[in-house]
Amino acid sequence: MAITAQQVKELRELSGAGMMDAKKALTETDGDMNAAVDWLRTKGLSKADKKAGRTAAEGLVAVKTSGNTGVAVEINSETDFVAKNDEFQGMVSKFATAALKADDVEALKAADIDGKSASERLTDAIAKIGENMTIRRMTKISGDAVASYVHNAAGDGMGKIGVLVAYSGGDDATARQIAMHIAAVNPAALNEADMDQAVVEKERSIQIDIARESGKPEAVIEKMIVGRMKKFVAEATLLNQAFVVNPDLTVGKAAEAAGMTVTGFVRMEVGEGIEKKTEDFAAEVAKTARGA
């Protein structure tokens, strides 16, 4: 199939590979973008595993805790300017409080906020502020205790990244440090048992292909794979990661030293997984000049 310049550009942005390598990867995989990224990794040509999860939309994540329950809510807006608006922040705070009693995002949308549903409140805000907004998602977590942390805080309990940590034993200060670690490092799962096995198997397949490119005997390759997968799991799971506060310890060992057991966590970042339409700056100026 014919490979377009736009496809090559997109793959280069995702992988950091050169133009010719990106085109070859797309040709080899019949234009399948995900397969092309994997192909580049196999050949050692990808400079970045992925950029697809980068923040691409504006708004706020708010976190609230009550007793042994915590909730994180994402409310999106079109611009960061609106996210800094006091009225918008007040609405987000009320939505997060309501989310503590809601089972899911649909229940949150129907929840009563000062005599109107959250969805109706959002519609009112859209009409007043003049930007599209969405109640995108919410996640709840429970444990013996729950600590929260907000990174790049824009207001009380809200910002660009919100983290909740469920734990037993220990103390809130240590739990908060672990929450800060989660915000910075973004682990994929609590431990190996909680990892998405499809992701693990995909990584194993990629590592096998990379190892075979070396031309080494199968017996050597098997040992290489064991070591590489162990490293992959350690880097991806919270309890096995080097603790940012004390890199000599894993997060699991640091929690253990504090008499704490981490039972779960939530990390929510504004715009995760949303592809934001971008426009060439010169084209944007021309469009404005035309009055479009």
N, C-alpha and C positions, 0 to 999 in steps of 0.2 A: 504494500500500500504506500501511497505518497505521504511523506513526512513533511509537515508544514513548519515554517519558521517559528510560528507561535508555539508549537509543541516543543521544539528544540529550546526555545527561550524558557518555557515553563520548567522543563527538565533541568536546565542549567541552574535555575533559581532553587529548585528542590535539592539538587545534589552538589552544586558547586563544580561540576565537571566542565571540561572544555567543550567548545562548540562541536567539533568533529566527533568527540567521544559521545556526546549526547545524541547526535544524529545517528551514530552507529548503533547505540543502545536501543533507540526507538525502532530502527530498521530491523534489528535482530529480534525484537519482541512485538513486531507488527503494531507499533504505536501504543502499546499498553504502558501507561505511565508508571504504574506501580512496579510492573515487571522490569521496566527499564531501569528504575532506581536500584532494584535488586541486582540486575545485570552489572551495573556500574560498580556496585559494592563487591560483587564476586571478582571482578577484574581489577579491583583496587583503584578504581578511577573516581570514586565518589569522595569529595572533600567534606561532605556533610551528610549524615545519615538521612536527615529530612528537615525540612523547614515548614512542612505542611501544617504543624500544630501551632505555628506562631499566632500571636494575638492579631486579629484582623477586624475587630469590631469594638465599638466604644461602649461605655456604660459603667456599671459598678457591680461588684460582688459584695453582698452583705452577709455577715455571720452573726448569729444570736445563739445564746445558750440559756437553758432553763433547767435547773436540777441536773439530771443525768442525760439530758438530750441537747443536741446542737443541730443547727440547720444552716446551710449555705444557700443563698439565692442569687441568681444572676439576672439583672435587669439591663437590657441593652438600649442604647440610644445611638443616634447617627454620628454625633460628634462628642469629643471629650469636653467641649465647652459646656454642653448640657449636663454632663456628669459632675461638673463643679457647681451646678446650680443648686442653691439651698432648697428650693421647692422640690426638685427632683430627688435630692438626697433624703428629704423628709418623707417622701412617698416610698422610696426604697426601704427606709427604716421600718415603716409601717407594714410593708409587704413581708419583710423578714420576720417581724413579730407575729404576723398572722400565719406564717409558714410553720411556726412551732406547733400549731394545732392542725395543720393540713397533712394529709397522707401523701400527696403528690402534687405536681405542678397544676394539674387541672383543678384539684380541690382548692389550691391557692388562688387561682383565677376567679373562683366562685366565692371565695371567702369575703365576709363582710368587713369593709373598711369605712368606718364612719357613715354607715347607712347605705353604702353602695358596694357592689362587688369590686374586687381588685381590678377586674377587666374594665369595668366602667370608669373607675378612677384613672386607669391608664389612658382610656379614650379621652377623658377630660383633659389630661395633661398634654396629650398629643395636640388637641385642638388649641390649647393655650400657648404651649411652647413652640409648636410648629415643626416638630421633628417626629419621625416615626420612632416608636419604642415598643419593646416586647418584653413580656415576662418569659424568659427563655427556659429556665430550669431551676430545680431545687434538689438538694440532697440532705437527708437527715442521718444522724448517727447517734447511737446511745452507748453508754458504758457505765461503770461505777462512777466515773467522773469524765467531764469533757472540757478540754481547754481550747481556746481559740486564739488566732493571730491573723492580723491583716497587714499585708505588705503594700507599700505605697498608699497609705491611708489617705482618703479624701475627706473623711468624716468619721464620726464615732462608729466603729465596727464595720466600716465599709471602705473598699479600695479596689485595686486592680487584681489582687490575689487574696483569697480567703482560705484559711486552713482550720480544720477541726481535728483534734486528737482525742480519741477515747482511750481511757487507761484505768488501771486499778493500782492501788498502792502509790508510793512516791509522793510527789508534791506538784503543785501547779507550776512552779517556776521551771522545773525540769521538763514538764509537759510542754510548756510554752517554748522552751529552747528547741525541743523536738519539732514543734510546729514551725518554727523559723527555719529549721533544717529542711523540712518538707517544702516550704515555700521556695527555698533556694535551689534544691536539688531535683525536685519533682519525681519522686520514686513512682514506679509503675504499679507496685503492689506492696503489701505489708511484708510478706515472706514468699518463699518459692511455691508453697501450696496454693497461695492466692493468685498466682500469675495466670494470665490467659495462656492456656496450653497451645492454642493456635499460634500465638506470637512466639512462644518458646520453640515450637517445631519449625516455624519459618526461619528463625534465627539459626537453628541447628542446620537446616538445609543450606542456608547461605554459607555458614562456616565450613561445611563439608566441601562445598564447591570451591571456596577460597583455598582450603587446604589442598585439594586435589590439583589446583593450578600450580602448586609448588612442585608437583611431580614426585613427591616422596612416597615410600611404600605404604600400603593400607594400614599396617600395624602401627606405623608412626603417626599416620593421619588420625587414627582412632584416639591415640593419646593426646594429640593436639586438640581434638574436638572436646574431649573431657575437660581439659584445662580452660579452653576458651569459653565453654558453656558455664563453667563454674564462675568465671570472671563476669560473664554476662549477667548471671543471676545475682551475683553480689552487687553489681552496679545498679541493677534495676529494682532491688527490693530494699525497703526502708530499714529493716532490722539488720541487714548485712552491709549497709553503706557505711563508709567512714564518716563519723559524726563531725559536722562542720565546726562545732564548738571545741572538740578535742579529736583530731584526726587519728590519734593513736588508738582510739576505741571505735568499735562499730556502734551504731545507734542502739542495737540490741544490748550490747555490753554496758553502755552508758546507762540505759534504763535499768538494767539489772543491778548495777552498782548503786542506783538511787532507790532500790527496792520497788521498782515500778514494772508493770507489765503493760505494754502498749497493745491494745486489742483491735484498733482500727483507726483509720484516718480518712479525711476528705480534703482534697485540694481542688479549688475551683479558681480558674483564671478567666478574666474577661475576654470574650471573643474566641476562646478555644474552638478550633474546628470550623469557624465561620470564615469563608473566603470573602474578603472585602474587595469590591470593585475599585480598581485604581485607574486613574486617567493621567495621561501624559500632561505635564504642567503647561507646556506651550499650547496644547490642544484645549486645556481648560481655560486659559486666558483668552484664546480665540473664541471659544464658545461664549464666554462672558461678554466679550466685545460685541458679539452678534446679538446679544440679548436673549440667548437661548436659555 
